[in-house]
Amino acid sequence: MAIKSKNSDSVGDGLVTFRDVASAMKGERVLRSSGYEVKLVAPPAELRLGCDLALEVNLVEQAGIERVFTDEDVTFVSFTPLSTHSSPMCDIVKVTDFGQWVMIKCGNMKLSFEKATGKIVNVSGGGCPDIPYLNAEMVDKTLTAAPHPNELGYTLCATMLERAYEEALNIYNGDTRS
Amino acid sequence: MMLLFGTIPDKNLPMTYGQVRQEGDYLYADGQRFSRTQGTGAMISAALAICNYFKLDPPHVLVAGDIGDGKGTRDIYKYLTEHVVELAPAVITMHYSLPIMALLKKLCDTIKGCEKRPFMIADAGAMYAAKGAGLATEFDIFTPDTSEIAFLADPQATHPAYISHHLLACDADKIPGQIADAFKNNSAAKLLLVKGKTDYVAQAREILATIDEPNVPTLEPIGGTGDTITGLVSGLVYAGMEPKNAAIFACRTNRTAGILARPTPATKVKDIIDQFPVVCRDYYDAWNKNVKIL
């Protein structure tokens, strides 16, 4: 699917689509006032849902942008990579059993916890600045007491870590119920 | 001078530039204190260990607090873009940072004005930005892990979260093909050090070396054990090793430190870092006899 070719003054690699113009304009305003570099653009025909405005954003900032939208009550439809033949977000989860511990890998993120206690013992992978921060906030806490990555994170790495965290929680809850 | 660039997960840390030193579990530069145990801090600690062993000046660091909102990232890019010509670093290693392609493009344009081009290494967010912006070939070394080499091999992905599923799901024996694709797509630095169960060192589409011993599976869950490899290879290049040999030594050093630390998935990276001086002292002479490095 050819979406749009990037031009020299593009600000990012993703599009946020909205159902109406007012939402798109409000989205631009709240993001700019929060320090994000965004640009209103015409969405390609394949992505039009009635609104003829979309926001070009830096896709890696998706989690932070979603939080601003939630806080400011902005309704959006979706985030889409601004490239041809783009893939949907990774949803492959791999589980590695280390005996006393389990490691969950989702995309480029890994979370390991102790089976008996649910204590998160390590977070690894990723390359965005919120990952070391999430490591500091989550490690040595239990899965049930630790903050969710999507509560504190801003980036796609945090979104991947959230998926690993949710899988870890499912495994831990399954283990404790059995 | 070696310059290490990256963000620190402390929103109260202002932009800081200066020579780094370690004291206990902390690093210090220009009067500021920050942790050595996370991301950029682990990378810096590893590079510092190598500089100490070779009796080199400690690295300079350019760091700022950033918890993911990109504020610290923007500060350090602005400072480096404005000052890189006068600082004239011999080696620049760029690490954890928000992958903002426009900022990296501006920096790379400015670097072209340096009297002597720095040796450029990137990992983490800086590597994502370099690939996404089409600037990978401006760099001398990338240090991806196995998911990140799939990202480099995917011509469309601008972040590892959007890798084509067939690339991410593939077996470890597909990594050589991904390395070849990354070079073919101009998404690789001049040398790739791929960190994994088997480490690969590749240059100009050719795999030059693989390192799979000692095998320490419990290093994979430990956050920061990839960051240390980036710091090690940075220090070794700065010490004068050929990039290929620096990459091989970095992998061996990390693995051997892993064995010495007897890690579990609950071990913290600082326990691995603390073994680097021991590895340098006890192994480097013997390794150097097999691979002439200096």
HADDOCK unambig.tbl for C-alpha pairs under 7 A between the chains (distance, minus, plus):
assign (segid A and resid 83 and name CA) (segid B and resid 156 and name CA) 6.50 0.50 0.50
assign (segid A and resid 84 and name CA) (segid B and resid 156 and name CA) 6.96 0.50 0.50
assign (segid A and resid 85 and name CA) (segid B and resid 156 and name CA) 6.91 0.50 0.50
assign (segid A and resid 86 and name CA) (segid B and resid 156 and name CA) 5.94 0.50 0.50
assign (segid A and resid 86 and name CA) (segid B and resid 157 and name CA) 6.80 0.50 0.50
assign (segid A and resid 87 and name CA) (segid B and resid 162 and name CA) 5.69 0.50 0.50
assign (segid A and resid 87 and name CA) (segid B and resid 163 and name CA) 6.49 0.50 0.50
assign (segid A and resid 87 and name CA) (segid B and resid 164 and name CA) 5.41 0.50 0.50
assign (segid A and resid 88 and name CA) (segid B and resid 162 and name CA) 6.10 0.50 0.50
assign (segid A and resid 89 and name CA) (segid B and resid 161 and name CA) 5.58 0.50 0.50
assign (segid A and resid 89 and name CA) (segid B and resid 162 and name CA) 4.78 0.50 0.50
assign (segid A and resid 90 and name CA) (segid B and resid 161 and name CA) 5.46 0.50 0.50
assign (segid A and resid 90 and name CA) (segid B and resid 162 and name CA) 5.73 0.50 0.50
assign (segid A and resid 90 and name CA) (segid B and resid 163 and name CA) 6.51 0.50 0.50
assign (segid A and resid 90 and name CA) (segid B and resid 165 and name CA) 6.70 0.50 0.50
assign (segid A and resid 101 and name CA) (segid B and resid 265 and name CA) 6.82 0.50 0.50
assign (segid A and resid 103 and name CA) (segid B and resid 221 and name CA) 6.54 0.50 0.50
assign (segid A and resid 107 and name CA) (segid B and resid 147 and name CA) 6.63 0.50 0.50
assign (segid A and resid 107 and name CA) (segid B and resid 160 and name CA) 6.78 0.50 0.50
assign (segid A and resid 107 and name CA) (segid B and resid 161 and name CA) 5.97 0.50 0.50
assign (segid A and resid 108 and name CA) (segid B and resid 147 and name CA) 5.34 0.50 0.50
assign (segid A and resid 108 and name CA) (segid B and resid 148 and name CA) 6.87 0.50 0.50
assign (segid A and resid 108 and name CA) (segid B and resid 160 and name CA) 6.25 0.50 0.50
assign (segid A and resid 110 and name CA) (segid B and resid 221 and name CA) 6.75 0.50 0.50
assign (segid A and resid 112 and name CA) (segid B and resid 221 and name CA) 6.28 0.50 0.50
assign (segid A and resid 121 and name CA) (segid B and resid 265 and name CA) 6.97 0.50 0.50
assign (segid A and resid 121 and name CA) (segid B and resid 266 and name CA) 4.81 0.50 0.50
assign (segid A and resid 122 and name CA) (segid B and resid 221 and name CA) 6.35 0.50 0.50
assign (segid A and resid 122 and name CA) (segid B and resid 222 and name CA) 5.66 0.50 0.50
assign (segid A and resid 122 and name CA) (segid B and resid 223 and name CA) 5.83 0.50 0.50
assign (segid A and resid 122 and name CA) (segid B and resid 266 and name CA) 6.28 0.50 0.50
assign (segid A and resid 123 and name CA) (segid B and resid 222 and name CA) 6.91 0.50 0.50
assign (segid A and resid 123 and name CA) (segid B and resid 223 and name CA) 5.26 0.50 0.50
assign (segid A and resid 124 and name CA) (segid B and resid 221 and name CA) 6.25 0.50 0.50
assign (segid A and resid 124 and name CA) (segid B and resid 222 and name CA) 6.15 0.50 0.50
assign (segid A and resid 124 and name CA) (segid B and resid 223 and name CA) 3.86 0.50 0.50
assign (segid A and resid 124 and name CA) (segid B and resid 224 and name CA) 6.56 0.50 0.50
assign (segid A and resid 125 and name CA) (segid B and resid 223 and name CA) 6.81 0.50 0.50
assign (segid A and resid 126 and name CA) (segid B and resid 124 and name CA) 6.60 0.50 0.50
assign (segid A and resid 127 and name CA) (segid B and resid 96 and name CA) 5.41 0.50 0.50
assign (segid A and resid 127 and name CA) (segid B and resid 124 and name CA) 3.74 0.50 0.50
assign (segid A and resid 127 and name CA) (segid B and resid 125 and name CA) 4.43 0.50 0.50
assign (segid A and resid 128 and name CA) (segid B and resid 68 and name CA) 6.71 0.50 0.50
assign (segid A and resid 128 and name CA) (segid B and resid 96 and name CA) 5.72 0.50 0.50
assign (segid A and resid 128 and name CA) (segid B and resid 97 and name CA) 5.50 0.50 0.50
assign (segid A and resid 128 and name CA) (segid B and resid 98 and name CA) 5.30 0.50 0.50
assign (segid A and resid 128 and name CA) (segid B and resid 124 and name CA) 6.81 0.50 0.50
assign (segid A and resid 128 and name CA) (segid B and resid 125 and name CA) 5.20 0.50 0.50
assign (segid A and resid 129 and name CA) (segid B and resid 7 and name CA) 6.22 0.50 0.50
assign (segid A and resid 129 and name CA) (segid B and resid 9 and name CA) 6.69 0.50 0.50
assign (segid A and resid 129 and name CA) (segid B and resid 66 and name CA) 5.94 0.50 0.50
assign (segid A and resid 129 and name CA) (segid B and resid 67 and name CA) 5.54 0.50 0.50
assign (segid A and resid 129 and name CA) (segid B and resid 68 and name CA) 4.71 0.50 0.50
assign (segid A and resid 129 and name CA) (segid B and resid 96 and name CA) 5.63 0.50 0.50
assign (segid A and resid 129 and name CA) (segid B and resid 97 and name CA) 5.28 0.50 0.50
assign (segid A and resid 129 and name CA) (segid B and resid 98 and name CA) 6.09 0.50 0.50
assign (segid A and resid 130 and name CA) (segid B and resid 9 and name CA) 6.89 0.50 0.50
assign (segid A and resid 130 and name CA) (segid B and resid 67 and name CA) 4.57 0.50 0.50
assign (segid A and resid 130 and name CA) (segid B and resid 68 and name CA) 4.09 0.50 0.50
assign (segid A and resid 132 and name CA) (segid B and resid 9 and name CA) 5.72 0.50 0.50
assign (segid A and resid 132 and name CA) (segid B and resid 38 and name CA) 5.57 0.50 0.50
assign (segid A and resid 132 and name CA) (segid B and resid 39 and name CA) 5.72 0.50 0.50
assign (segid A and resid 133 and name CA) (segid B and resid 9 and name CA) 4.61 0.50 0.50
assign (segid A and resid 133 and name CA) (segid B and resid 67 and name CA) 5.72 0.50 0.50
assign (segid A and resid 153 and name CA) (segid B and resid 68 and name CA) 6.48 0.50 0.50
assign (segid A and resid 154 and name CA) (segid B and resid 68 and name CA) 5.30 0.50 0.50
assign (segid A and resid 154 and name CA) (segid B and resid 69 and name CA) 6.19 0.50 0.50
assign (segid A and resid 155 and name CA) (segid B and resid 68 and name CA) 6.62 0.50 0.50
assign (segid A and resid 156 and name CA) (segid B and resid 161 and name CA) 6.34 0.50 0.50
assign (segid A and resid 160 and name CA) (segid B and resid 161 and name CA) 6.78 0.50 0.50
